[in-house]
Amino acid sequence: MSETLERYLGDRLAHARALAGLSDEALRVKAVTAARDKDAALLWELTLASLISETSAGVRLSPHTLRAYKKGSEVLVEHATNNAWNLLHPGQRQPGLYVASLMSLGLKPATVQARIAAASALYRALRWAGATDSDPFTDVKRPRDATRGVVKNPPYRADFVQAMLAEADAQEQVLLLLLTHAGLRIAEALAVDWSHVDLHRKRLLVAHGKGDKARVVPLSARLREALGNLQAETTGTGRLLTLQAYSSAYERLQKLALKCGREHDFRGFHAGRKYAGTKLYAVVKDFTRVASFLGHEQVDTTRRYVELPEDDLESVVEDFQ
């Protein structure tokens, strides 16, 4: 583990300990005060400490997940302030009206679901601190999107990936191929260390995947070549990529897409992961194997990552009698 990562995880743990180390009464008073004053900053501190202490992912919650929780917490507190909520004892219908207000803004169902998850985390933190027994979002109906994710945000097309790789420098090539060939999440890609790479055995250890689960993924010939080129330019120790932040990586690939004249085709990182899942499924025809490759616990999740061709069954039904 790099010194940067150790310090980052240590800071989170120290933060959680600072609050968890308070006496029960002191923690309860702090939480009650934060809820009474609708102090968004302090409520987020409590939520963060609760997430770190009480969730299975603990200190390894991804920055992306934490950003989503933080934003959702702030949105809820703002709504509570504007609508005179008693945060510790909200009215029976207020949570439903909160969700309705989010929908009225035209937010996508996935965004609304993320806001509800953040609100639930905030209330879990208030219960953790002993400030309330309230769990107001338990029975709130969550909006569902009938359109499959792979339709809304399909995999990148091969010509786009090749165009990006043709213009990419050594680091950008490795980042792109970790997403599109190894199927890594962006947080996983940014965390890869040279000690995790085994070029001889053609495999890569994802040491801390989602939920802190490790897995091993095979390395394509193209990715091995890119890793070799990058290794020749660096010391070959520590992190593969100098890019450490989600925002920095996004900006880097966004600029690369602009350089290619394909800025309108760039849709973030997940479309690259879907590219890997779709390519693999086309060969193995097995969602279970693709799920293992992508690090999914549930095969149903993998189905949302794989784009099936419209004529997938054409040859199968051709000779039906």
C-alpha positions in Angstrom: 0.0 0.0 0.0 1.4 3.4 -0.9 2.2 6.1 1.7 -0.4 8.4 0.2 -3.2 5.7 0.5 -2.1 4.8 4.0 -2.3 8.4 5.1 -5.7 8.9 3.4 -7.2 5.8 5.1 -5.6 6.8 8.3 -7.1 10.2 8.2 -10.6 8.7 7.7 -10.1 6.3 10.6 -8.8 9.1 12.8 -11.9 11.1 11.9 -14.2 8.3 12.9 -12.3 7.6 16.1 -12.5 11.3 17.1 -16.3 11.1 17.2 -16.7 7.5 18.2 -14.3 8.1 21.1 -16.7 10.6 22.7 -18.8 9.5 25.6 -22.4 8.4 24.6 -23.8 11.6 26.1 -21.3 13.9 24.4 -21.9 12.3 21.0 -25.7 12.4 21.4 -25.5 16.1 22.4 -23.3 16.9 19.4 -25.8 15.1 17.0 -28.9 16.6 18.6 -27.3 20.1 18.2 -26.3 19.5 14.6 -29.8 18.3 13.8 -31.4 21.2 15.6 -29.3 23.8 13.9 -29.4 22.0 10.6 -25.6 22.2 10.5 -24.8 20.5 7.2 -21.1 20.4 7.9 -21.4 18.7 11.3 -24.1 16.4 10.1 -21.8 15.2 7.3 -19.0 14.7 9.8 -21.3 12.4 11.8 -22.5 10.6 8.7 -18.9 10.0 7.6 -17.9 8.7 11.0 -20.9 6.4 11.0 -20.2 5.1 7.5 -16.6 4.4 8.4 -17.4 2.7 11.7 -20.6 0.8 10.8 -20.4 -0.2 7.1 -18.6 -3.3 5.8 -16.5 -1.2 3.4 -15.4 1.0 6.3 -12.4 3.2 5.6 -12.2 1.9 2.0 -15.5 3.5 0.8 -14.7 4.9 -2.6 -14.3 8.7 -3.0 -17.1 8.6 -5.6 -19.5 7.0 -3.1 -18.5 9.5 -0.4 -19.1 12.4 -2.8 -22.6 11.1 -3.6 -23.4 10.7 0.1 -22.1 14.2 1.0 -24.1 15.8 -1.8 -27.2 13.9 -0.8 -26.8 14.9 2.8 -26.4 18.6 1.9 -29.5 18.5 -0.4 -31.6 16.9 2.4 -30.5 19.5 5.0 -31.3 22.3 2.6 -34.7 20.9 2.0 -35.3 20.4 5.7 -34.3 24.0 6.3 -36.6 25.4 3.6 -39.5 23.3 4.7 -39.2 23.6 8.5 -38.4 20.0 9.2 -37.7 18.7 12.6 -34.8 16.5 11.5 -34.9 14.3 14.6 -38.7 13.7 14.4 -39.8 14.4 10.8 -43.5 14.2 10.0 -44.9 10.9 8.6 -45.4 12.3 5.1 -42.4 14.6 4.9 -39.9 12.0 3.5 -42.4 11.1 0.7 -42.8 14.8 -0.1 -39.0 15.2 -0.2 -38.7 12.4 -2.8 -41.6 14.0 -4.8 -39.8 17.3 -4.7 -36.6 15.6 -6.1 -38.7 14.1 -8.9 -40.3 17.4 -9.7 -36.8 18.8 -10.4 -36.5 16.4 -13.3 -33.8 14.4 -11.7 -33.1 10.9 -13.1 -34.4 8.0 -11.0 -30.8 6.8 -10.3 -30.0 10.3 -8.9 -33.1 10.3 -6.7 -32.2 6.8 -5.5 -28.7 8.1 -4.6 -30.3 11.0 -2.7 -32.5 8.6 -0.7 -29.5 6.4 0.1 -27.7 9.5 1.4 -30.7 10.5 3.5 -30.9 7.0 4.9 -27.2 7.2 5.8 -27.7 10.5 7.6 -30.4 9.0 9.7 -28.4 5.9 10.3 -25.7 8.3 11.7 -28.2 10.1 14.0 -29.3 6.7 15.3 -25.6 5.7 15.7 -25.1 8.8 17.8 -28.1 8.1 19.9 -29.9 11.3 18.8 -33.1 9.6 17.5 -34.8 6.3 16.8 -36.3 7.7 13.6 -35.8 5.8 10.3 -38.1 7.8 8.0 -36.9 6.6 4.6 -37.5 2.9 5.3 -40.9 2.7 3.6 -40.4 5.5 1.0 -41.0 4.3 -2.5 -38.0 4.6 -4.7 -38.5 5.6 -8.3 -37.6 3.0 -10.9 -36.2 3.6 -14.3 -37.8 1.3 -16.9 -35.0 2.0 -19.4 -32.0 -0.4 -18.9 -28.7 1.3 -18.0 -26.9 -0.3 -20.9 -29.4 1.5 -23.2 -29.1 4.9 -21.5 -25.3 4.7 -21.2 -24.1 2.0 -23.7 -20.6 0.7 -24.0 -18.1 2.7 -25.9 -17.8 1.8 -29.5 -14.6 0.2 -30.7 -13.7 3.0 -33.1 -13.9 5.5 -30.3 -11.6 3.4 -28.0 -9.1 3.0 -30.8 -9.2 6.7 -31.7 -8.5 7.5 -28.0 -5.7 5.0 -27.8 -4.0 6.3 -30.9 -3.7 9.8 -29.4 -3.0 8.8 -25.8 0.3 9.0 -24.0 1.7 6.1 -22.0 -0.3 6.9 -18.8 -3.6 7.6 -20.7 -3.2 4.3 -22.6 -2.8 2.3 -19.4 -5.8 4.0 -17.8 -8.0 3.5 -20.9 -7.0 -0.2 -21.2 -7.5 -0.8 -17.5 -11.1 0.3 -18.0 -11.8 -1.2 -21.5 -9.7 -4.4 -21.4 -9.4 -5.3 -17.7 -12.9 -4.0 -16.8 -11.8 -2.1 -13.7 -13.8 0.5 -11.9 -12.1 3.9 -12.0 -11.3 3.8 -8.3 -9.7 0.4 -8.8 -7.7 1.6 -11.8 -6.3 4.6 -10.0 -5.3 2.4 -7.0 -3.3 -0.2 -9.0 0.2 -0.6 -7.8 3.1 -2.1 -9.8 3.3 -4.8 -7.2 -0.2 -5.9 -8.3 1.0 -6.4 -11.9 2.4 -9.8 -13.1 3.3 -9.4 -16.7 4.9 -12.8 -16.9 1.7 -14.6 -15.7 -0.4 -12.1 -17.7 -2.6 -11.1 -14.8 -3.4 -8.2 -12.5 -4.5 -8.3 -8.8 -7.3 -5.9 -8.0 -6.3 -5.7 -4.3 -9.3 -3.7 -3.0 -12.3 -3.9 -5.2 -15.8 -2.8 -4.3 -16.6 -3.9 -0.8 -12.9 -4.5 -0.3 -13.1 -7.7 -2.3 -9.9 -8.8 -4.1 -10.0 -10.4 -7.6 -7.5 -11.4 -10.3 -8.1 -10.3 -13.9 -6.3 -11.4 -17.0 -4.2 -8.9 -19.0 -4.7 -8.6 -22.7 -1.7 -8.4 -25.0 -2.5 -4.7 -25.7 -2.6 -3.9 -22.0 0.6 -5.8 -21.3 2.3 -3.8 -24.1 1.0 -0.5 -22.7 2.2 -1.5 -19.2 5.6 -2.4 -20.5 5.9 1.0 -22.2 4.8 2.8 -19.1 7.2 0.8 -16.9 10.1 1.8 -19.2 9.2 5.5 -18.6 9.0 5.2 -14.8 10.7 3.5 -11.9 8.3 0.6 -12.0 7.4 0.9 -8.3 4.5 2.4 -6.4 1.3 3.5 -8.2 1.0 2.9 -11.9 -0.6 6.3 -12.5 0.3 9.7 -11.2 -3.4 10.5 -11.5 -4.9 10.0 -8.1 -8.3 11.8 -8.2 -11.4 10.9 -10.0 -11.8 14.5 -11.2 -8.2 14.6 -12.6 -8.6 11.4 -14.5 -12.0 12.6 -15.9 -10.5 15.8 -17.0 -7.5 14.0 -18.6 -9.6 11.7 -20.7 -12.1 14.5 -21.6 -9.2 16.5 -23.0 -8.0 13.4 -24.9 -11.4 13.0 -26.4 -11.3 16.7 -27.5 -7.9 16.1 -29.0 -9.4 13.3 -31.0 -12.4 15.4 -32.1 -14.6 13.0 -30.3 -15.5 15.0 -27.2 -19.2 14.3 -27.7 -18.6 10.6 -27.5 -16.9 10.7 -24.1 -19.3 9.6 -21.3 -17.1 9.0 -18.4 -15.6 5.8 -17.1 -18.4 3.3 -16.8 -18.9 3.0 -20.5 -15.4 1.7 -20.7 -16.2 -1.0 -18.1 -19.3 -1.9 -20.1 -17.2 -2.2 -23.2 -15.0 -4.8 -21.4 -18.1 -6.7 -20.2 -19.8 -6.7 -23.6 -16.6 -7.8 -25.4 -16.1 -10.7 -23.0 -19.7 -11.9 -23.0 -19.6 -11.9 -26.8 -16.9 -14.6 -26.6 -17.8 -16.6 -23.5 -21.7 -16.3 -23.6 -21.7 -16.7 -19.8 -22.9 -13.9 -17.4 -21.5 -15.7 -14.4 -18.0 -15.6 -15.8 -18.4 -12.0 -16.8 -19.7 -11.2 -13.3 -16.5 -12.7 -11.8 -14.4 -10.7 -14.2 -16.1 -7.4 -13.4 -16.2 -8.1 -9.7 -20.0 -8.2 -9.4 -21.7 -10.2 -6.6 -24.9 -10.5 -8.5 -25.3 -11.7 -12.1 -28.3 -9.4 -12.4 -25.9 -6.5 -12.1 -23.8 -7.8 -14.9 -26.8 -8.0 -17.2 -27.0 -4.3 -17.0 -23.4 -4.0 -18.2 -23.7 -6.2 -21.3 -25.1 -4.9 -24.6 -26.6 -7.8 -26.6 -26.8 -7.5 -30.4 -30.3 -7.2 -31.7 -29.9 -10.2 -33.9 -28.4 -12.4 -31.2 -31.0 -15.1 -31.6 -31.5 -14.9 -35.3 -29.3 -17.8 -36.2 -30.7 -19.9 -33.4 -34.3 -19.7 -34.4 -33.6 -19.9 -38.2 -34.1 -23.7 -38.3 -36.9 -24.0 -35.8 -39.3 -26.8 -37.0 
